[in-house]
Amino acid sequence: MKFAMKDHLPLISAEIEYNGKKKIFKNMLLDTGCSSTILDTDLCEEIGLMLDLEKAVTRKMYGIGGTEICIEQVVKSMNIGEFHLFNFTIQLGDVREMHGFDGIIGSIFF
């Protein structure tokens, strides 16, 4: 996984696959201080990764930018670049509009 520095922030581009559909998330923040991996809800809809309101759990995310409500859910399998993840917990939220990123790769990924 290659990363680039922009405004002193490490950014990566990751191809995310879900149920056989792929999308490249070009502007992902690599954030070891974030405990979760958060993906933008609108971008996830393009590959069929939708909010599962029956199984989803609401989580309040805290950080330097304030607080944000995200939906947490487990996906059976997902690929981020060359890494294959199974039963992986993600957060879905409005990351792109609020923070300018396609998603945030947090320490749970590592």
C-alpha positions as semicolon CSV with decimal commas, in nm:
position;residue;x (nm);y (nm);z (nm)
1;M;0,000;0,000;0,000
2;K;0,154;0,330;-0,109
3;F;0,073;0,657;0,059
4;A;0,132;1,024;-0,016
5;M;0,156;1,320;0,218
6;K;-0,087;1,607;0,160
7;D;-0,101;1,895;0,408
8;H;0,105;1,676;0,647
9;L;-0,158;1,397;0,635
10;P;-0,090;1,044;0,504
11;L;-0,338;0,959;0,227
12;I;-0,382;0,633;0,040
13;S;-0,584;0,512;-0,252
14;A;-0,760;0,184;-0,184
15;E;-0,974;-0,038;-0,399
16;I;-1,262;-0,166;-0,194
17;E;-1,454;-0,470;-0,308
18;Y;-1,788;-0,574;-0,165
19;N;-2,009;-0,852;-0,303
20;G;-1,809;-0,863;-0,626
21;K;-1,833;-0,490;-0,697
22;K;-1,521;-0,273;-0,683
23;K;-1,461;0,096;-0,627
24;I;-1,143;0,293;-0,586
25;F;-1,152;0,526;-0,289
26;K;-0,886;0,778;-0,394
27;N;-0,866;0,999;-0,088
28;M;-0,845;0,780;0,224
29;L;-0,686;0,917;0,540
30;L;-0,448;0,676;0,713
31;D;-0,515;0,758;1,078
32;T;-0,349;0,545;1,346
33;G;-0,515;0,761;1,612
34;C;-0,861;0,657;1,495
35;S;-0,985;0,328;1,637
36;S;-1,231;0,260;1,355
37;T;-1,234;0,235;0,978
38;I;-1,494;0,476;0,843
39;L;-1,620;0,482;0,485
40;D;-1,832;0,748;0,320
41;T;-2,192;0,629;0,300
42;D;-2,261;0,771;-0,047
43;L;-1,949;0,612;-0,201
44;C;-2,032;0,276;-0,043
45;E;-2,379;0,277;-0,198
46;E;-2,210;0,267;-0,541
47;I;-2,083;-0,086;-0,466
48;G;-2,396;-0,203;-0,287
49;L;-2,264;-0,158;0,067
50;M;-2,575;-0,014;0,224
51;L;-2,675;0,067;0,578
52;D;-2,825;-0,241;0,741
53;L;-3,058;-0,063;0,981
54;E;-3,175;-0,389;1,141
55;K;-2,825;-0,498;1,245
56;A;-2,648;-0,163;1,257
57;V;-2,536;0,003;1,578
58;T;-2,515;0,380;1,618
59;R;-2,175;0,501;1,741
60;K;-2,068;0,847;1,847
61;M;-1,721;0,926;1,712
62;Y;-1,501;1,173;1,898
63;G;-1,197;1,355;1,765
64;I;-1,021;1,681;1,711
65;G;-1,291;1,792;1,468
66;G;-1,568;1,734;1,723
67;T;-1,821;1,453;1,734
68;E;-2,003;1,266;1,463
69;I;-2,264;0,993;1,455
70;C;-2,174;0,688;1,244
71;I;-2,343;0,358;1,179
72;E;-2,136;0,054;1,275
73;Q;-2,188;-0,279;1,108
74;V;-1,999;-0,594;1,026
75;V;-1,940;-0,689;0,663
76;K;-1,883;-1,056;0,577
77;S;-1,590;-0,983;0,348
78;M;-1,423;-0,682;0,199
79;N;-1,095;-0,616;0,022
80;I;-0,891;-0,304;0,079
81;G;-0,616;-0,313;-0,180
82;E;-0,443;-0,651;-0,149
83;F;-0,577;-0,715;0,202
84;H;-0,873;-0,952;0,235
85;L;-1,087;-0,886;0,541
86;F;-1,353;-1,117;0,678
87;N;-1,621;-1,028;0,933
88;F;-1,473;-0,680;0,945
89;T;-1,635;-0,405;1,151
90;I;-1,669;-0,073;0,971
91;Q;-1,837;0,258;1,032
92;L;-2,044;0,431;0,765
93;G;-2,079;0,807;0,785
94;D;-2,070;1,138;0,603
95;V;-1,690;1,150;0,587
96;R;-1,650;1,319;0,249
97;E;-1,875;1,617;0,310
98;M;-1,767;1,676;0,670
99;H;-1,393;1,609;0,643
100;G;-1,308;1,594;0,272
101;F;-1,197;1,228;0,271
102;D;-1,347;0,922;0,100
103;G;-1,285;0,736;0,422
104;I;-1,054;0,689;0,718
105;I;-0,844;0,377;0,769
106;G;-0,806;0,342;1,145
107;S;-0,605;0,121;1,376
108;I;-0,860;-0,165;1,364
109;F;-0,734;-0,227;1,009
110;F;-0,375;-0,265;1,124
